[in-house]
């Protein structure tokens, strides 16, 4: 039962966060007087890529400090590409 509550809270957070991100991107476009499309294609796309970038950076820094985290980086890259291909193909 607690798990269902966490799922509902997570979905509510996702809805709030996505609404906030879209409104913030629109505000950035308005203040900079550029097209919303351009903001969506650049700023929002960077935001969606940040989790993958940070995972790979942390795996790389872990490898530099002597911990073998290359499997995490490779798995992240392969998983990201497979999910993007799957989503694009529908």
C-alpha positions as CSV (number, residue, x, y, z in Angstrom):
1,X,0.0,0.0,0.0
2,X,2.9,2.4,0.8
3,X,4.4,1.6,-2.6
4,X,1.2,2.8,-4.3
5,X,1.4,6.0,-2.4
6,X,4.9,6.6,-3.5
7,X,3.9,5.9,-7.1
8,X,1.1,8.5,-6.8
9,X,3.4,11.0,-5.2
10,X,6.0,10.4,-7.9
11,X,3.5,10.9,-10.6
12,X,2.3,14.1,-9.0
13,X,5.8,15.3,-8.7
14,X,6.4,14.5,-12.4
15,X,3.4,16.4,-13.4
16,X,4.3,19.4,-11.3
17,X,8.0,19.3,-12.5
18,X,7.2,19.1,-16.1
19,X,4.6,21.9,-15.9
20,X,7.2,24.0,-14.1
21,X,9.9,23.2,-16.7
22,X,7.6,24.1,-19.6
23,X,6.5,27.4,-18.0
24,X,10.1,28.3,-17.2
25,X,11.2,27.6,-20.8
26,X,8.4,29.8,-22.1
27,X,9.5,32.6,-19.7
28,X,13.1,32.3,-20.9
29,X,12.0,32.5,-24.5
30,X,9.8,35.5,-23.8
31,X,12.6,37.4,-21.8
32,X,15.2,36.6,-24.5
33,X,12.7,37.4,-27.3
34,X,13.4,34.2,-29.1
35,X,11.2,31.4,-30.5
36,X,9.8,28.9,-28.0
37,X,10.8,26.2,-30.5
38,X,14.5,27.3,-30.2
39,X,14.3,27.2,-26.4
40,X,12.7,23.8,-26.5
41,X,15.3,22.4,-28.9
42,X,18.2,23.7,-26.9
43,X,17.6,24.3,-23.2
44,X,15.0,21.6,-22.6
45,X,17.0,19.1,-24.6
46,X,20.1,19.8,-22.5
47,X,18.0,19.3,-19.4
48,X,16.9,15.9,-20.5
49,X,20.4,14.8,-21.3
50,X,21.9,16.0,-17.9
51,X,21.2,12.7,-16.0
52,X,23.1,10.7,-18.7
53,X,26.0,13.1,-18.8
54,X,26.3,13.2,-15.0
55,X,26.2,9.4,-14.7
56,X,29.0,9.1,-17.3
57,X,31.1,11.8,-15.7
58,X,30.8,10.2,-12.2
59,X,31.7,6.8,-13.7
60,X,34.7,8.4,-15.4
61,X,35.8,10.1,-12.2
62,X,35.4,6.9,-10.3
63,X,37.6,5.1,-12.8
64,X,40.3,7.8,-12.4
65,X,40.3,7.3,-8.6
66,X,40.9,3.5,-9.0
67,X,37.3,2.2,-8.9
68,X,36.4,0.3,-12.1
69,X,33.0,1.9,-13.1
70,X,33.4,1.4,-16.8
71,X,30.4,-1.0,-16.8
72,X,28.2,1.7,-15.5
73,X,29.2,4.1,-18.3
74,X,28.8,1.5,-21.0
75,X,25.5,0.3,-19.6
76,X,24.2,3.9,-19.5
77,X,25.2,4.6,-23.1
78,X,23.7,1.4,-24.4
79,X,20.5,1.7,-22.4
80,X,20.1,5.3,-23.4
81,X,20.5,4.6,-27.1
82,X,18.2,1.6,-27.0
83,X,15.5,3.5,-25.2
84,X,15.7,6.4,-27.6
85,X,15.5,4.1,-30.6
86,X,12.5,2.2,-29.1
87,X,10.7,5.4,-28.3
88,X,11.3,6.9,-31.7
89,X,10.1,3.8,-33.5
90,X,7.0,3.7,-31.4
